[in-house]
């Protein structure tokens, strides 16, 4: 979820015997990930470490399962455990800093609770929560988690990933939170397709908690979603009327984080048939003006 280094600076090791201990092999692999932006394929890890491909694959799978590494369509990268030990909150801190003013503006304009979150494996991880009187009724907290497939935040980000990445993240953890939660991959893919057709707008009503509803959209970078912003209300809230405000806030945060969109890394895969741009500024202005008068389109 960060800008990807095209080529790691790790030094190629000289030919040597296979390290005898698992600890040494794990250390070899972790050493090639020099920073939180490095993304490597299985073949690159095997080549840099000179471990057999099958050995590297087995260790990588274990490290991903234990959250020392993460695996997406862009390759392997440092996971939350490794970043925690390295004080690696830099990317999250930058996202929070860039979004802070927009979150407060959203809360003031709508009186609703505002969330900022990132994807972390199968979950959304809450970076910020700005609320009014309704905040105490929303069972979320900064540093907390919720299953991505059951939240508007999570679905807004999952919609911009490839189907294989969605299944890796959510496939083993998809389950019902409430009677309205999506509980199978086929239905989730259909929902993500609907979100893409809405240019990234995601809704959920009672899917994570019975009396809570949300509208969200992703903050996108050159390589995909880096975060998402949502407005939260009860299940009767007129979310369609405030949706343009969420879209505009996410667009502004994206522009601040990525003022000049960089060229994607060669070989990086994207979801097919997804439009690169969201609504035009002119359309947003029309929607925002309409929402001020209580009309949706």
C-alpha positions in Angstrom: 0.0 0.0 0.0 2.9 2.3 -0.5 5.0 3.3 -3.5 7.1 0.4 -4.5 10.9 0.4 -4.9 11.6 -0.8 -8.4 14.9 -2.5 -7.6 16.1 -3.4 -4.0 19.6 -2.4 -3.1 20.3 -5.7 -1.4 23.7 -7.2 -2.2 23.8 -10.5 -4.0 25.4 -13.1 -1.7 28.3 -15.2 -3.0 27.8 -18.9 -3.6 27.7 -20.8 -0.4 26.2 -23.9 1.2 22.5 -23.9 2.3 22.3 -22.5 5.9 21.7 -25.5 8.2 19.3 -23.9 10.6 15.8 -22.5 10.0 16.7 -19.3 11.9 19.5 -18.6 9.5 17.2 -19.2 6.5 14.5 -16.9 7.9 17.1 -14.2 8.6 18.4 -14.5 5.0 14.9 -13.8 3.7 14.1 -11.0 6.1 17.4 -9.3 5.3 16.4 -8.8 1.6 13.4 -6.6 2.7 15.4 -3.4 3.4 12.4 -1.1 3.9 8.6 -1.0 4.0 8.3 0.0 0.3 10.2 -3.1 -1.0 8.2 -5.6 -2.9 9.8 -8.8 -4.2 8.6 -11.9 -6.1 9.2 -15.4 -5.0 11.8 -15.7 -7.8 13.6 -12.6 -6.6 13.7 -13.8 -3.0 15.1 -17.1 -4.1 17.7 -15.4 -6.3 18.9 -12.9 -3.7 19.1 -15.5 -0.8 20.3 -18.3 -3.0 17.8 -20.6 -1.3 16.0 -23.3 -3.3 12.8 -21.9 -4.7 10.7 -24.5 -2.8 12.5 -23.7 0.5 12.0 -20.0 0.0 8.3 -20.5 -0.9 7.7 -22.6 2.2 9.4 -20.0 4.5 7.6 -17.1 2.8 4.2 -18.8 3.3 4.9 -19.2 7.0 6.1 -15.6 7.4 3.0 -14.4 5.7 0.8 -16.5 7.9 2.5 -15.1 11.0 2.2 -11.5 9.7 6.0 -11.0 9.5 5.5 -10.5 5.7 2.5 -9.7 3.6 1.7 -11.0 0.1 -0.2 -9.1 -2.6 -0.3 -8.9 -6.4 2.8 -6.7 -6.2 4.8 -9.3 -4.4 6.0 -9.9 -0.9 6.7 -7.1 1.6 7.1 -6.4 5.3 4.1 -7.2 7.4 2.7 -5.5 10.4 4.9 -7.4 12.9 8.1 -6.5 11.2 7.0 -2.9 10.8 6.1 -2.7 14.5 9.6 -3.8 15.5 11.1 -1.3 13.2 9.0 1.6 14.3 7.5 1.4 10.9 4.5 3.6 11.4 5.9 6.1 8.9 3.4 5.3 6.1 0.4 5.2 8.5 1.6 8.5 10.1 1.8 10.2 6.8 -1.7 9.0 5.8 -3.1 10.2 9.1 -1.4 13.6 8.8 -2.6 14.1 5.2 -6.2 13.1 6.0 -6.6 14.9 9.4 -8.0 18.2 8.2 -10.4 16.5 5.7 -11.7 14.1 8.4 -12.5 17.1 10.7 -14.2 19.0 7.8 -16.4 15.9 7.0 -17.4 15.6 10.7 -18.3 19.3 10.9 -20.3 19.3 7.7 -22.3 16.2 8.4 -22.3 15.7 12.2 -21.5 12.0 11.5 -18.6 9.8 12.7 -15.7 9.7 10.2 -13.3 6.8 9.9 -9.9 6.5 8.3 -8.6 2.9 7.8 -6.1 0.8 5.9 -6.2 -2.8 4.8 -4.2 -5.2 7.0 -4.6 -8.8 5.7 -8.2 -9.7 5.9 -9.1 -6.8 8.1 -9.4 -3.0 8.1 -7.2 -1.3 10.6 -8.6 1.9 12.0 -6.0 4.8 11.8 -8.4 7.6 13.0 -11.9 8.2 14.2 -13.5 11.6 14.4 -16.9 11.7 15.9 -19.7 13.8 17.4 -22.3 12.8 19.8 -22.9 9.6 17.8 -19.3 8.4 18.3 -19.8 6.4 21.5 -22.5 4.4 19.7 -20.1 3.3 17.0 -18.2 0.2 18.3 -14.9 1.1 16.6 -11.6 2.4 18.0 -8.3 3.7 16.7 -6.0 0.7 16.5 -9.0 -1.7 16.3 -9.9 -4.0 13.5 -12.9 -5.3 11.6 -13.3 -7.9 8.8 -12.8 -6.0 5.5 -15.6 -7.8 3.7 -18.2 -6.7 6.2 -17.3 -2.9 6.1 -17.7 -0.2 3.5 -14.1 0.8 4.2 -12.8 -2.6 3.5 -15.0 -3.2 0.4 -14.0 0.2 -1.0 -10.3 -0.9 -0.9 -10.9 -4.5 -1.9 -12.7 -3.3 -5.1 -9.4 -2.0 -6.4 -7.4 -5.2 -5.9 -7.2 -8.1 -8.3 -9.7 -11.0 -7.6 -6.8 -13.3 -6.6 -5.6 -10.8 -4.0 -9.2 -10.5 -2.6 -9.4 -14.2 -2.2 -6.0 -14.4 -0.5 -7.0 -11.7 2.0 -10.6 -12.7 2.7 -11.0 -16.3 1.5 -10.2 -18.0 4.8 -11.8 -15.4 7.0 -15.1 -14.6 5.3 -17.9 -15.1 7.8 -21.0 -13.6 9.0 -20.9 -10.7 11.5 -24.7 -10.2 11.2 -27.5 -11.6 9.2 -26.7 -9.1 6.4 -23.0 -9.8 6.1 -21.7 -11.2 2.8 -20.5 -14.7 3.6 -19.3 -16.2 0.4 -16.7 -15.2 -2.2 -19.0 -15.2 -5.2 -21.3 -12.7 -3.6 -18.3 -10.6 -2.4 -16.9 -10.4 -6.0 -20.4 -9.3 -7.2 -20.5 -6.6 -4.6 -17.0 -5.4 -5.5 -18.0 -5.2 -9.2 -20.9 -3.0 -8.2 -18.6 -0.8 -6.3 -16.3 -0.4 -9.3 -19.3 0.5 -11.5 -20.1 3.2 -8.9 -16.6 4.6 -9.4 -15.5 3.3 -6.0 -18.4 4.2 -3.7 -19.1 1.4 -1.2 -22.1 1.1 1.1 -23.0 -1.2 4.0 -26.0 -1.2 6.2 -25.9 -3.5 9.2 -23.2 -5.8 7.7 -20.6 -5.3 10.5 -22.9 -4.2 13.3 -26.7 -4.5 13.2 -27.6 -0.8 13.6 -24.6 0.8 11.8 -24.4 2.0 8.2 -21.5 3.4 6.3 -20.5 4.9 3.0 -16.8 4.8 2.0 -14.4 5.3 -0.8 -10.7 4.5 -1.2 -7.8 6.9 -1.1 -5.8 5.6 -4.1 -2.2 5.8 -5.1 -0.2 4.8 -8.2 -0.2 1.1 -7.1 -3.8 0.9 -5.8 -5.7 1.7 -2.6 -3.6 3.1 0.3 -6.5 3.8 2.7 -10.2 4.5 2.8 -12.5 7.2 4.4 -16.0 6.5 5.6 -19.0 8.4 7.1 -20.9 6.4 9.7 -24.5 6.7 10.7 -27.4 4.5 11.7 -29.2 2.3 9.2 -31.7 5.1 8.4 -29.0 7.7 7.6 -29.3 9.3 4.1 -25.9 8.1 3.1 -26.4 8.8 -0.6 -26.7 12.5 0.1 -23.3 12.7 1.9 -21.5 10.3 -0.5 -20.1 13.1 -2.7 -18.5 14.6 0.4 -16.6 11.3 1.0 -15.6 11.1 -2.6 -14.2 14.6 -2.6 -12.3 14.1 0.7 -10.7 10.9 -0.5 -9.7 12.6 -3.8 -8.1 15.5 -2.0 -6.1 13.3 0.4 -5.0 11.2 -2.6 -3.7 14.4 -4.3 -1.9 15.5 -1.2 -0.2 12.1 -0.8 0.6 11.7 -4.5 0.8 15.1 -6.1 2.4 13.6 -9.1 1.2 10.2 -10.0 4.2 7.9 -10.6 4.6 5.4 -13.4 3.6 1.9 -12.1 6.4 -0.6 -11.5 6.9 -2.8 -14.6 5.1 -6.0 -14.2 2.7 -4.7 -11.5 -0.8 -6.2 -12.2 -4.0 -4.2 -12.1 -7.7 -5.2 -12.1 -8.9 -5.3 -15.6 -11.5 -2.8 -16.9 -11.3 -0.5 -13.9 -11.5 3.2 -14.8 -8.4 5.1 -13.6 -10.3 8.3 -12.7 -13.3 8.7 -10.4 -16.0 11.4 -11.0 -14.8 14.5 -12.6 -14.5 17.7 -10.6 -17.5 19.2 -12.5 -19.7 16.2 -11.6 -18.6 16.4 -8.0 -19.4 20.1 -7.9 -22.9 19.3 -9.2 -23.4 16.4 -6.7 -22.2 18.5 -3.8 -24.5 21.4 -4.8 -27.4 19.0 -5.0 -26.7 17.5 -1.6 -26.9 20.9 0.0 -30.5 21.2 -1.1 -31.4 17.7 0.0 -31.6 16.1 -3.4 -29.6 13.2 -4.7 -29.0 13.7 -8.5 
